Each structure stands twice: as C-alpha cells, then as structure tokens.
Amino acid sequence: MHVPTVSIRRIALALALVAGSAQAQERTVRVRVTNLAAANGIAFAPTHVGFHRGLFDAFDIGTTAGEGIVSVAEGGAGGQWQADFAAADPTATRGTIGGVLLPGESRLMRFTVNTAVNRYFTFASMVVPSNDFFVGNDDPMRYRLFDGAGNLLIGSITQRAGQIWDAGSELFSIEGAAFLVDGINDVRTPQNGVVSFDFAELAGFDFASGLTADREIYRIDFESSVVPEPSTYLLMVSGLLPLGLLGRRLRGGRSTG
C-alpha cells in the first residue's frame, strides 16, 4: 500500500500543533519583590501572592477588615488570608515569597500558572514595623496579568508610601508593633475601625529615612515563559518516531520495487 509522504508530514504537523496548544497557556512566571525604601526605612513581612480568576476580594476600603487581611496586617504570617483565598478560588495558584524584606533587598519565586484560567494577580504584605499596616490590592481585578493568548500585560507593580493601607484593626502603639526589637506583638488594643489610607500614622515610628507619601517603597516585577512540559515532548517523540520509521520503509519499498 502506498502512503504519500505529504500525509506523514501533515500528521506530524498536527501532532506538533496539538502539543503546542496543550502547553501554550501554561507559563512559568518569575515574581521578584524588591524593597525600594531608603536605608533605615520600612521593611516588609513575607509577601503573599496569588494568580486567580478575579474571585478573591481580600478587603475593601471603608469596610471592616476581615480575619484574612488582618492575619497579614498584624503579624505578616497570612495563614487565614491563604485559607480564604483557597476557599474563594480553588483553582488559584498561590504562594508566599518568604522572609522579612529589608531596604534594598529583593527575593524571587517561580510559579507555574495556567494563564487561560488565572489571569489576575493579588498580593499582600505587612509593613514593618507597624501595628496593622500593609500593601496590597483591594480590587481583585485591579491587576490583569495575562491576555487571552497568555501574554504578559504587566511588567511590574510599584507602590508608594502614600498607598500603604491601615487595616483599622489595631490602635497605634510602638510597644505592640510587630517585628520591633522591643515590641511585644501580644500587646494589642483593638481599634474597631475600617480599612483606609493613613500614611501619617507611620510618622510615629520616626523613620530616619524621612519617608514621604510619594516615595517609591515596593515593587513587584514579572517575567513569563512557556513551560516546557516533559509529558508533551514525550507524546511528540512517541508519535513522530513511528511516522519516521514508516516513511523510511515506504521510501525503501519504492526504491526496490
């Protein structure tokens, strides 16, 4: 039986296209967080991040802070924030870029993200030292990171000091501020307030850096690349190898026939 060579090529091309479409929406996303504050300025607790469908609303300005954002703002650990995120959007890709981030420092973490599903990005990190200050986004769709083809739409997110949030959950107190050498995190007085911008309260910590509202303090940088899936390449090899052998036999049969 004669099988035209062009048919083999078409089959091989089809296999390659299937493999390519299977991995097109899977991306390796490198997330780097950097503390832009001046020396002796503010630091940041571990950064909690998530790629999602736009369903997780961590907090809203002018409303009482929930336990999730309070778990970030008052101690940095963010366990309840992560749990709330998982409950609101089970398909989300979440993580914590760990360690206290001192002025001038940066940290990098890689995530595998299905960009066809999880196109939005949310983050939260406690400002150190403070009682209940943090950076983050109150609109779950504020940062759409990917377009429909999986291309990166945002290269970086920069926060200024005037964008620091006050959770409104704990009254200002140097004695109770988290991460201070002489601070006691268990010393806490409930504020019973609402989430707001309250940059002026930071002046109570007397930063030597002369922190101003328009000062850039924090940046998140993104890089994205297609995930090389071993299973996909195995499929391609297992599919193309028999086709190559078949082509050789057919060419051999025509030359000797």
N, C-alpha and C positions, 0 to 999 in steps of 0.2 A: 504494500500500500504506500502511495506517495503522499507525504505530508509536506506542503510547501514551507520553505524556510521562513517566509514572511509571517506565517501563522505562529511559529515558535517565538518570533520576535514580539509579536503582538501579545502573546500570553505572558512573556517575560515582562513587558512594559506594564501590563495590567497588574501583575503581582507587585511590581515596584510602586505603582500608584496606590494600591491598597495599603502597602506597608507605610508609605509616606503619609497618607491621610490618617492612619491609626496613631502616628506619633506627632502629627502636626500641632495638636492642641496641648500636648504635654511639654512643659517648659521647665528648665532649671532656672530658678530665679535667685540671684545673689542679692541679699539685702545687707547693706552696710549702714550702721548707725554711728554718727560722729557727734561728739560734744564740742560745740563751737564756742563755748563760753571762755572768757579770759581766765588766766591762772588765778587761783584762789576764788573762783566763782562757783556757780552752782554745778552740781553733778546730777546724774540720773541713775535711778534704780534700773534693774533689768527691763528691757523693752519687750512688751507682749504684742505679738502681731498675728494677723490672720488674713488669708485670702478667701473670699466668700462671694455669695450670690447677692449681697446687699440686704441681708435679712437681719443681721445683728446690730441693734442700736444700743450702744454701750451706755449712753447718757444723753440728756438734753438740757440745754441751757435754760435756767429759770425753773427747773424742777428739782425735787429731792433726789440726791444721788442714791442709786441702788447699791446693794451689797457688792455687786461685781466691780464697779468702778471704785468703790471705797476700798476694796481689797488691793487695788493698785495704788490709790492716792495716799493711803495712810501707812503702808508698810512696804509697798513695792512688790510683794510676793505674787499677787494677782491670781491666786488659786480659784476664787469664786468667779472672777472675770473669765477665765478659761472655761470653767464649767458652764457658765451662762452662754458663752459663745458656742460651745459644742451642742448645747440643748437647742439653741435658736437655729443653728445651721449645721447639721451633722455631716454634710459633705465638705465643709470648710477645711482648708489646710492651715493649721495653727502652729505656733511655736513661741519660744521665749529666747531672746538673744541675751544671754545671761551676764551677770557681773555688774557691779557699780561702774558707771562710765564717768571717769574724771575728765576735767577740762583738757582738750587736746587729744583725747583717746578716741579710738573707733573700734568697732567689732563687726565681724562678718559672719553671716549664716546663709546656708543654701537651702532652698525649698524646691520640691517637685510639685508643680501646680498644673491642674487641668484648667487651662485658660478659657475653655468653652463653657465651663460651669462657674468657676470662681474668678470673676473679672474685677472684683472690688477689693480694696485694701483698707484695713483698720489697724490702728496701733494705739498703745497707751503706755506711758512710763511716768513713774513718780519723780518729781523734782526734789532733789536732796541738797541741803536739809529743808524740811518743811513739815507741817503737820498734816496737810491734806492737799498739796498742790501737785499737778500733773500736766502732761501734754498728751494730746490725743484728738480724735475727730468725733464730733457729736452727731454727724450725719453719716449713716452707713454707706451712702452712695457718693460721698464727697470726693473720694479718690477712685475713679475707674482706671485701673491699671492696664487693661488689655482691650484691644478692639476685637471685632468678630473673627479676625484671622489669627489672633494670638499675638499680635504685635504690641510692643510696649508703648503706652501712651504717655507715661510719666517717667521722667528720668530721675527726679528727686523731689523730696518734700522738705521744705525748710520752715522752721518755727522760730519766731522772735519772742523775746521775753514778754511782750505785751499779750501774747497768745497763750500764756500759762493759765490753766484753769484752777479754780478753787472749788473743791468738791462741796464745801459748805457743811461738812460733816463733823469737823473738829475745830474748836476755838484755837486761835493762835497762842502758842506757848513755846518758848525756847526750851523749857525744861522737858516738854513732851515731844519735841521734834525728833523724827526718826533719823538714825544714822549719825547724829552728833555724838562726839566722844563722851560728852557729859549729859547727853539726852537720855531720857527714860521713856521708851515707847509706850509703856503701860500707863504712863501719866496722861490721861486723855479726858478732855471735857467736851461732851457733845455740843455741837453748835446749833443743830436743828435748822440749818439754812438750806439754800439751794445752790446748784452749780452756777458759777459765774466767773467772769474775768476779774481778778483782784490783784493785779500786779503790785500795787502799792504796799501790800502786806509783806512782800518779800524784803522791804527795806528794814524790817525788824531784825533781820539776820546780819545787817551791817556788812555786806559784801565788800571786800577790798577792791573788787574789780570795777566798782562804780556802775553796776548793772542799770541799763536804761531800757525803756519799753521797746525801742526799735532795734535793739541789739539782737543779731542772729545768735541763737544759742544751741540749735539742734538740727541735724539734717539726716534724712534717710535717703540713700542712693540705691537705685535698682539697675541690675543688668540681667538680661534674659537670653537664653539659648535653647535650642531644641534638645530634648532629652534623647540620647542615643540608647534605644531600647534593645537589650541583648535578644529578647524573645522575637522582636521584629526582624532583626538581622538573621536569626536562625531560620525563621519562616522563609525569608527571601532565599537564603542559601539552599535550604532543603527543596524549595520549589524550582529554583533555577538550575541546580545541578543535574537533575534528571533530564531537563529540557536540553541542556548542553550535550549530554551523552546521546540523547535521541538524535539531535542534529548531526552528530558525528557519524552515527550509524547510517543515517539516511544519506549523507554525503558519500560515505564509503560504499553503500549499496549502489548508488548511481554510477560511481566510477568503475565498479567491477561488473556491472550488469550489461 
